[in-house]
Amino acid sequence: ELNSNRPGRSPLAVLDCDLVGSVKTQKFAQDHPDHFFQAGIQEHNTATVAGALSTQGIVTFFADFGVFGVDETYNQHRLNDLNQTNLKLVCTHNGIDVGQDGKTHQCIDYVGIINNLYGYKIIIPADPNQTDRVIRYIASQPGNFFVGVGRS
């Protein structure tokens, strides 16, 4: 279990942009309210704050929809990359799997965009079991990571 109070472990923080139900951060928010930050619809600011927190020895996760967490915040992640932050960017709703939300929510260029950032490692898990293992893995690893999953 990801536990921010475990002895010998780095503190853990999760930042969310008003999407707890959609990006599955609600359990962490309930279990660790002092380590969960609900930023509202402010992706640019959240990406900046998440990057800054991650430079202070805090394992920092920023969870968002792909179109907002990647496309809308590219410059913030470019600066996070240049500053060698320790950010764990987890984006759901990537690709065209978000049909009912319309084409403005379809993030189809997320791999190409993040691939432009030299310091980010990209992981696209195939199923929930891989996603669970990937999240646990990146929490224990230094550096910037992007984890991308679809909606369904």
Helices and strands as residue ranges (DSSP letters): E 12-16, H 20-23, H 26-31, G 33-35, E 36-38, H 43-54, E 59-65, H 66-66, I 67-71, H 74-82, E 87-92, G 99-101, G 103-105, H 110-115, E 120-123, H 128-139, E 144-148
